[in-house]
């Protein structure tokens, strides 16, 4: 696999994750990276890594964060990812996982209920890699402030997710 292929795979991991989140959330691409991998002497190895990020612009309320993280964790497990660490914080939960191809996948919830997703590839064959398209931001827009601003009737609700009805079992 080369760096372009790794970047494409990272984008697919993110796309598939967001497709699993229902109701959907609004996202924007975060900064990407493509650092060169080095050995223990800090010499180039002819390999590089690709990092792709997305920020959720939908507010995830404190009451819905556990549900949001549960949806992501279940999707990742179903996709065959190994959950390596879970930070069960009520304010800023996080999940760290690894795909079968050794991509590191992370979701964290930060200030204002904003979720941050990151995918880092393993070191792969160095190559040119294109930056995924990012729409230009109007400096006066809510997006430019970098905080979630979209209210979702579901994800931003300040009540816990209702339990499914019992079938009387």
C-alpha positions in Angstrom: 0.0 0.0 0.0 1.3 3.5 -0.8 0.4 6.8 0.9 -2.3 7.7 -1.6 -4.0 4.3 -1.1 -3.7 4.8 2.7 -5.3 8.2 2.4 -8.2 6.7 0.4 -8.6 3.9 2.9 -8.6 6.4 5.8 -11.4 8.4 4.0 -13.4 5.2 3.5 -13.0 4.4 7.2 -14.4 7.8 8.1 -17.2 7.7 5.5 -18.3 4.2 6.7 -18.2 5.4 10.3 -20.4 8.4 9.6 -22.8 6.3 7.5 -23.4 4.1 10.6 -24.3 7.1 12.8 -28.1 7.6 12.7 -29.6 10.1 12.7 -26.7 11.6 10.7 -24.5 14.4 12.0 -22.9 17.3 10.1 -19.1 17.1 9.7 -16.3 19.0 8.2 -12.8 17.8 7.3 -10.1 18.7 9.7 -6.4 19.2 8.8 -4.7 16.2 7.2 -1.2 15.1 7.6 1.4 13.0 5.7 4.5 12.7 7.9 7.5 10.6 6.7 8.3 7.6 8.9 11.8 7.4 10.4 13.9 4.8 12.1 15.4 4.9 15.6 18.2 7.2 14.3 15.6 9.6 12.8 16.6 8.6 9.2 14.0 8.4 6.5 12.8 4.8 5.8 11.2 5.4 2.4 7.8 5.1 4.1 5.2 7.6 5.2 2.0 7.8 7.2 -1.3 9.4 6.4 -3.6 11.1 8.9 -7.2 12.2 8.1 -9.5 14.0 10.5 -13.1 15.1 10.7 -14.9 17.3 13.2 -18.6 16.9 14.0 -20.3 20.2 13.8 -23.5 18.8 15.4 -23.7 19.4 19.2 -23.6 16.1 21.1 -25.3 16.8 24.4 -23.8 15.5 27.7 -27.0 13.3 27.9 -26.4 11.7 24.5 -22.6 11.3 24.5 -22.7 7.7 25.8 -25.2 6.7 23.1 -23.1 8.4 20.4 -20.0 6.7 21.5 -21.9 3.4 21.7 -23.0 3.7 18.1 -19.4 4.3 17.0 -18.0 1.5 19.1 -20.6 -1.1 17.9 -19.9 -0.1 14.3 -16.1 -0.4 14.7 -16.5 -3.8 16.4 -18.8 -5.0 13.7 -16.2 -3.9 11.1 -13.6 -6.1 12.8 -11.7 -3.3 14.6 -10.0 -4.0 17.9 -11.0 -1.6 20.6 -7.7 -0.8 22.3 -8.7 1.8 24.9 -11.9 3.4 26.1 -11.9 6.6 28.2 -15.3 6.5 29.9 -15.3 10.1 31.0 -18.8 11.7 31.2 -17.4 15.1 29.9 -14.8 13.9 27.4 -15.2 10.3 26.4 -12.9 8.7 23.9 -12.5 5.4 22.0 -9.2 4.2 20.4 -9.3 1.3 18.0 -7.1 -0.5 15.4 -8.3 -1.9 12.1 -7.1 -5.3 10.8 -4.8 -3.3 8.4 -3.2 -1.5 11.5 -4.9 1.9 10.9 -5.4 3.7 14.3 -8.9 5.1 14.6 -10.0 7.6 17.3 -13.1 9.4 18.4 -13.0 12.0 21.2 -15.6 14.3 22.5 -14.3 17.7 23.5 -15.5 21.1 24.6 -19.0 22.1 23.7 -19.9 18.5 22.9 -17.9 18.4 19.7 -16.7 15.0 18.4 -13.3 14.7 16.7 -12.5 11.7 14.5 -9.0 10.8 13.4 -7.6 7.9 11.3 -3.8 7.3 11.1 -2.3 4.8 8.7 0.6 2.5 9.5 3.9 3.4 7.7 3.3 2.6 4.0 5.4 3.1 0.8 6.2 6.8 0.4 4.3 8.4 -2.5 2.5 11.5 -3.6 -0.8 11.9 -1.7 -3.6 14.3 -2.6 -5.3 16.3 0.1 -9.0 15.6 0.3 -11.1 18.6 -0.7 -12.1 21.0 2.0 -14.6 23.8 1.3 -13.3 27.3 2.0 -14.7 28.8 5.1 -16.2 32.3 5.4 -14.3 33.8 8.3 -17.5 35.2 9.7 -19.4 31.9 9.5 -20.2 29.7 12.5 -17.9 26.9 11.0 -14.9 29.2 11.1 -15.2 29.4 14.9 -14.4 25.7 15.0 -17.1 24.8 17.5 -20.2 22.7 17.0 -23.1 25.0 16.1 -25.8 22.7 14.6 -28.5 21.5 16.9 -29.9 18.1 16.2 -33.3 17.1 17.7 -31.8 13.8 18.6 -28.0 14.2 19.3 -28.4 17.7 21.0 -31.4 16.7 23.1 -30.8 17.2 26.9 -32.6 14.0 27.8 -31.2 10.5 27.8 -32.0 8.2 24.8 -35.3 6.5 25.6 -35.1 2.8 26.3 -36.6 0.5 23.7 -40.1 -0.7 24.7 -40.0 -4.0 26.5 -41.9 -6.8 24.8 -43.2 -8.1 28.1 -40.9 -11.1 27.8 
